[in-house]
């Protein structure tokens, strides 16, 4: 998605804009804010989806016996590496 922000750029750079250009700059600013919120939501959805899938792998690979397998260790490490890199939300 490409957002037109020419009027907003001009206003931020201190150009003398007429009333219509200033109004367009405000509209462009609000569109830009909406776009950022949309991107943040997509990132949050990706975070939770990945976190849940990794935890599911940990649970699937952890049978109810005391022996720890390589698959269990790998699943656990993937989950904890993800949590270290992306943090908890």
Number of C-alpha atoms within 10 A of each C-alpha: 4 6 10 15 17 13 21 21 14 15 16 10 9 9 10 10 14 9 9 10 16 16 14 17 22 16 16 19 18 12 15 17 12 12 15 12 12 12 12 12 12 11 12 13 12 12 17 13 11 14 18 13 12 20 16 14 17 20 13 12 18 18 12 6 6 7 8 11 11 9 14 18 14 14 20 19 14 17 20 16 12 16 15 10 8 11 10 10 7
